[in-house]
Amino acid sequence: MINRSRCGLLAAVLALSPAALLAQTVYKWVDADGKIHYSSVLPPEVAAARPHQRLTAEGLVAERVERVSSEDELAELEARKKVELEARKQRELEQQQDRLFLAAFPTEDDVRRAFGGRRDSLLTERRALTGLREQTRERFAELVAQAAQFERAGNPVPPYLSEQIDQQRSAIRSLNQRLAASDQRLEVLERELAEELERHRRLTRPVGAGS
């Protein structure tokens, strides 16, 4: 059985002169109602909005043209490509960083040693701050005791003594803040160590092994 649409095309082609057959371009498209059209002229709305084919005089497909995307669709497609490109670059960067990480820290012990130096430094700093705070507290207590002696004797506290008491109180407050900051850095360091150990285990886990 001869395809009806192909018969229509052949009839349209046979109606042309031999010279026209060589020069004529035939287009084929399907409209919104599903009806097939053949024409030597491609309407602009079809060229811009619907898939179509350019046929040879023998009815063979010379070119297939998909529907031309609108400006919004093209912009969306471009944005999606950009996002995908950035995501691919980020994956490649992370993979490179992971390779460098494993090269620098082949084992978990290597990771712990790298963090050990930083932890020791922070602990040394904290011990120094704690010792200095104790000394300052002792000096503050001595000054307060001296001020109390003046008051018990019914004498005003000398200005220089009040100033020294204020200085020691301010110093204690500053040292407390520095110690709190040191404790926070230690907590952050412990979290970073835990994350890097988990990263190492993830990267060295056999393929297919459970989490």
ZIJONOR-V744533 format. One record per helix or strand of 2 or more residues. SS is the DSSP state (A for helix, B for strand). FROM is the first residue (numbers start at 0). TO is the last residue. Records with the same first field share a line. If there is no record, write none. Layout:
# ZIJONOR-V744533
SS=FROM-TO + FROM-TO
This chain:
# ZIJONOR-V744533
A=3-13 + 17-22 + 43-48 + 70-103 + 107-151 + 158-203
B=25-29 + 35-38 + 51-54 + 60-64
